[in-house]
Amino acid sequence: MFIICSALEIFTFLVYARVILSWFPANPNGAFGQISRVVYQITDPVLLPVRRALPLVGPLDLSPIVVVIGLQILMSVIC
């Protein structure tokens, strides 16, 4: 159980990191760009299907909010 709970907490942290990284343009060849790329690759498999299922709300991407709420509910049940 501890490993699953820790993995969910780390993934939640990565979703928050992705939101913050999206606010800053990154040079794809720099260190910041490489970190952004890794975070995006890890979080995309969960965020992209949620993003497709949600209706458009202008320029806002609500998928991280939905995913974090889902992760919090899952952690409260499992952990």
Protein Blocks (a to p, Z undefined) as FASTA:
>chain_A
ZZmmmmmmmmmmmmmmmmmmmmpccdfkbmklmmmmmmmmmmmmmmmmmmmmpccehjbc
fklmmmmmmmmmmmmmmZZ
